[in-house]
Amino acid sequence: MFTRAPSLRFWLLVAMMTTAAIGLVAAVLLFNHVQNSSERTADLAKARQQARAVAVEVRRGASPARLAALQDLLATDQITVQRGGRTIYQGPRPAGREFELRAQATFPGGVVTIADYTNPGPSVTLDLTLITGGVLALVIGAAIAAATLVTRAVRGPVQRAIDAAEAVSRGDFTARMGTSGPEELVKLGSAFDDMATRLERADQDQRRFLADVAHEIATPVNAVSGFALALADGTVQSQESRDEARVAISAQTGRLKDLLSALRELTQLDLAEGVRPTPMPLAPFAERLVASFQPAAREANVELRMQADARMVMTDPRLLEMITSNLLSNAIRYTPAGGSVRLELRRSGDELRISVRDTGVGIAPEDQKRIFERLYRVDATRDRATGGAGLGLAIARRATQALGGRIEVDSAPGVGSEFRVTLPAEPARTPEPTVTPGQTSSAADRSSA
């Protein structure tokens, strides 16, 4: 089940033991070198002093008995006296000792040699090695205990992370890692749980979206199927009933086409089709768009006006029309008779700002956070009655994101709404269009009733 932590503990132990062994060897070698160097210097100076003292005695005519007495005083040393190239005295070598160093002193016609021998018994180096080894053993033991505690503290959260990740990979987005353990794992757990929450919400939204789409398609399909069967089997006999059936079939077919068209637009946006910016004058674009919505506005008895810059921008006309059309359609649909809708397009520096303001029913604050969700309706009954599928604002937001912009709403129930879109708009490298006095729009302000 869980093998990573024991493996980590094993390699941590190996690293500690290797480091301890290297440190111990290095400490012993260094101490031995320093100790030998200092002791050898002191012993050599002492041996030279003793050799000079013996040389003085020899120069004064010391007898072999006197030299033997000096040898007895230097129990750990061996005295050798040479004169004229031959040895005139040599003391016995100390038994059970090892040669350490040799010092010499000259006198007229000869030389005195002192050979120093040391005891091979326990040395300070061995004691130091034992002490250092004991300290390192305690350090290793403490490190092993700490590694064990860390492993136990980490094992639980990491195992929960593994279990949660495996559950999410199987499609169970309710799995959570939890926030316990060391600080780093608490942060990991919080980030993982946030991700799982977003995945769960996205999964629920997708399921709800598919259910809503199925319902939206089923409603017009059932209506069309029912009226078509009635016409086919002769249930509808009067001309008035047949005309009513044809009108209903036409209306429901149009509604189904609008829904499929909106879904197609969302699919194209989700597939991240490339943005194709081209030079585009704002005023003619706004005029054409408003003209296409004037029949719907007149039918709803809503005044539709516009104001647009005469300057040009570099943007994608297809996506821009998708944004603006959905905002206008939504505004006209929810503005009561006698109200007004105003469209504004203007360039400010390197930004294109679009505003659609209406005097409609408004949107409650609790709904403003969700109106850009797919198929979300503030009032499902009223929206279906007006023909909306709940996709217009979702399309507008998705197209805005594709252009690298942002969309905002400011609304109050009973007062109206204003949707604001801000897009990056690189100025076009084409000449600015000129406006003649006979045109219906000025360079700074174009409006249409």
N, C-alpha and C positions, 0 to 999 in steps of 0.2 A: 504493500500500500504506500508507505512513506519511507523512501530510502535516501532522499537527498540530505536530510539533516544528519543521520549517522555518518554518511560519507564525508560531510563537511567536518564533523567532529573528529573523524579518523585522520583526515589530512591536517587538521589543525594540531592534533597531537603529534603527528609525524614532524610537522614544521617546528613545533616547540622543542621536541627532543633533539632534533638535528641542530637547532640553534643553541640549545644548552650544551650539547657535546662539543660543538665548535668553540663556544665560549670557554668551556672548561679547559680544553686542550690549549687554547691560546693563552688563558690565564696562567696555567702551569708553566708553559714554555717561557712566557715573559717573566714570571717570577723567578724561575730557575736561572734564567740568563742574568737577571739583575743581581740575584743572590750570589751566584757563582762569581760574577764580575767583582762585586764588592768584597767578598770573602777572600778571593784569590789575591786581590790587591793588598789587603791587610796581611795575609799570611806571607806573601812574598816580601813585603817590607820587614816583617819580623824575622824571616829566615836570613835576609841579607844582614840585618843587625847582628844576629847570632854568628854568622860566618865571619864578620869583621872582628867580633870579640874573640873568636877562636884564633884568627890570624894574628891578633895582637899577642896572644899567649904563645903561639909558635915562634913569633919573632923574638920574644923574650927568652926563648930556649926552653919551652915547656917539655917535660919528659913524657914518655908514653903513659906513665901512671897518671900524670896530670890530665892528659888528653882523655884517658879512660874515665877520670872523675867528671870531666865536662860532658862526656857522652852519657854518664848516668843521670846528669841533671837534665839533659834533653832526651827524655824517654821516648818521645814520638818522632825523633829525628835520627838520621844517620850521618855521622861526621866522617869525612874522608879528607886526609891531608897528603898532598903530593909536593915533592921537592926534587928538583933536578930531573923531572920526568918519571920519577918512580914514587910509588905509594909508601909513605912512611907510617901511616896509621889509617885504619878504617874500622869504624864501630859496627856493631851488629845491626842488622836490619830488624826493625820492630816487628814482632810476630803478630799476625792477625790484622794487619793494616794494609791499606792501599796507597800506592804512590800518588802524591798530589802535585808537588812542585819542587824545584831545585834552585838554590841561590849560591853564589860564589863570592869569595873575597880573596884578593891577592896579597902576597907579602914577598919580600925580596927572594927570588929563586923558586917560588912555589905558589900554590893556590889551595884554599880551603873550600870544600864543597859541603853544603848542608842540604840533604834530601829530606823533605818533609813528607810524612805519611799520615793519613787520616783514618778515623774509625769508620767502617762501612755500615754502621748501625743506622737506625731511623733518623731521617733528616727533617728539617723544617719544611722542605718541599712536600714531603709526604703528608705531613700534618695539614699544610695549606690545601693540598688536593682533597683530602677527606672533608675539610670544612667547607670548601667551595662546592664539592659534590653534594654535601648535605643541604646547603642553601639552595642549589639548583633543583634538587629533588623536591624541596618544599615549594619552590616556585612552580615547577611542573605540576605538582599535585593541586595547587591552588588554581592553575590555569585549566586543568582538566575539570575541576569542580565548576569553574566559571563557564567553561564550554558546555558542560552538561546542563547547567541552569539556563543558558541562552538557548540551547537546543530545545529544552522543554518549553520555554516561553514562546519560541518561534513555531514549534511544531503544530500546535493547535490552530493558530490563525492561518498558517500556510496550508494546512490540510483543508480548512474551511474554504480557502480560496480555490484550491483544486476542485473540491466538490462543487462549489458554486459555478466555476467555469465549465465543468463538465455538464452540469445541469443546463446552463444557458446554451451550450453548444447543442444540446438535445432539444432545445426549443422551450425549456421551462424558464421563462423570464421572471418568475416570482422568486427565484433563488437569490439569496443575499449572503455576502461574506461576513458581515458584522464588523464592528469596530472595537477590537480588543487586542491586547498585546502591546509590543513596543510601539513607539510613536510612528515610526516609518510604516509599520503594518496597519496602524490605525488610519493613516492617510491613504494607504493602498485600499483598505476596506471601504473607506468613504467614497473614493473615486470609483471603485468597482460597483458599489451599490447604486451610485448615481447613474452609472452607465446602464446597469440592469433596469433601473426605474425608467430611464428613457426608452430602452428597448421594449419594455413591457407596455409603456404608453403608446409607442409607435405601432406595436403589434395590435393593441386594442383599437387604435385609430384605423389601422388598415382593415381589420375585421369589420369595424363599424362602417367604414367607407364602402367596402364590398357589399355589405348588407343594404346600405342606403342606395347604392347604384342598382342593385337587383330590384329593390322596391320601386325606384324611379322608373326603371325600364318596364317593370311589370304593370304599372298603372296605365300608361298609354297603350301598351300591347293588349291588355285585357279589354280596354275600351274599343280599340280598333277591331279586335277579334269579335267582340260581341256585336257591334254594329254591322260588321261585314257578314257575319252569320245570319243576322236578322234580314239583311238585304238579300242574301243568297237563298234562304229558305222561304222567302215571301211573307215573313212575319210582319214586316213593315210594308203596308199596302198603299197608304195615302201618299200623295205627292209631298205634302207638308212633312210627313214623317221621314220620307226618303231624303228630302232636302236637309232635314235636321241631322240625319245619320251621316250624310256626306260632309256637312259642316263639322260635325264632331270628329269624324275620321280624319279630315284635313287638319283640324286643330291638334289632335293627339299625335298625328304623324309629324307635324311641325315641331311639336314639343319633343318628340323622340329624336328628331334630327338635331335640334338645338342641344339636347343632352349629349348625344354622340359627338357632335362637333366640339363641345366643351371638353369632353373626355379626351378627344383626340388632341386638342391643344395642350391639355395637361400632360399627356403622354409625351408629346414632342418636347415640352419643357423639361420633363423629368429625364428624358434621354440626353439632355444637355447638348442640344444642337448648337453649333457654333454661332456666335453673334456676328452678324455681318453689317458693320457700321458703314453708312454711306452719307454723303452730304445731303441735308434735308432742310428746306425752309420751313419754319414753324407755322407761319400764318396760313399758307395754302393748305397745309396738313390739317390744321384746326378747322378751316372753313369746310373742307370736304367732309370731315368727320361730323361736324355739327349738322351739315346739310343732310347727311344720311340718317340722322336721328330726329330731324324735324318732323317727319310724319308721325312717329311714335309720340313725340312731345305734344303735337297738336291733338292727337287722338286722346291723350290723357289730360288735355287742357292745362299743360305745364309750359311756362315760358322758358325757352332755352336760349341762353346768351353765351358769348365767348369773348375772350380778349387774348391776343397772342402777339409776341414779338415778330417783327419782320426779319429778324436775323436768322442765320442758318446754324445748324449744329451737326456734329458727326455722331450719328447713332443708328440703331437698327429700326427702320420704319415699321417692320412687321411686329416687333415686340412692343414698340411704342403704341401702335394702334391697338394691340391686344390689351394693354394696360388701360388706355384711355376709353376704349369702347366698353369695357366691362364696368368701369366706374360710372360712365354716363348712363348705361343701361340700368345699373343698380339705382342710381339717383332718380331717374325718371320713374322707375317702377314704384318707388316708395315715397314719392312726393304727391300729396293729394292735389285734386283739381284746384286750379287757381294759384298754385305755388310756382316756384322758379328754380332753375338749375343753371349754374354759371360755371363755365370752363375757362381756366387761365393757363397759358403756357408762356413761360419766359425764361430767358437764359441769364444767369447771374454768374459772371466769371466763367469757370469751367463746369458749372452745374446747370442742369436743366430742371426747372421746377414746374410741376403740374399740380393744379388745384381744381377739384370738383366740389362745388359747394351747392347744397340744396336746402330747401325749406320743408323737408319731409318730416316723417314721423320720428326720426331720431333713433338713437341706439342707447340702451341702458348701459351703465358702466360695467356691470358684471358680464355683459355680452360682448363688449368691445375687445376683450382679450381673445375671443374665440371666433370672431366673425370671419377671419381669414382661413379658418380650417375648412377642409373640403366637405361639402354637403351640410355644413352647420347652418342652421336657420334660427333666427331670433324667434320667429313665429312660423312654425312649419305649415300650419293651415293657410295662413295668409300668403306665404310664399308660393305654395302650390297653386293657390287661386290666381295669383298674378303671373304664373308661368315660370317662375324662377326655379332653378335646380340647385341653388346653393353652391355653385362652382365659380361664379364670376369673380368674387373677391379673392378666392384661392388662386385663380389664374393670374389676376393682377399682381398679387404678391410674388408668385413664382416667376413671372416675367420680369418684375422689378429686380428680383435677386439675380436673374440671369444677366441683367445689364449692370449689376454691381451697385444697385441703389437701395433705397429704403422707402417704406410706405408707412404713413401714420394716419390716425383718424382722430378727429375732435368732434364729439357729438353730445347732444342732450335730448332726451325724450320730449317730443312736442315742439322742439325748436328747429331741428335740422342737423345735418352732418356736413363735415368738410374732410375730404380725403386729400392728403398731400403726398406727393411722390417726388423724391429728389434723386436725380440720376446724374452720373458723370457725363459731361457732354463736351468733348473736344471740339473747339471751333473748327468749322470746315475751311479747307483751303481754296474755296471758290469765292468769287466776288459776291458781295452782299446784293440781294435783289433790290432793285429800285422800285419805288411806289409812285405811280402817277397820280395827279389830283383826281382823276376820274374814277379811281378804284374805290371800293367800298370800305377798305381798311387802311388806316394810317400806319406809318412806320412804327409808331410806339403803341398803338392801340387799335385792335380790330374787334368789332363786335357784330353779332348777328342776332336778330330777334328770333 
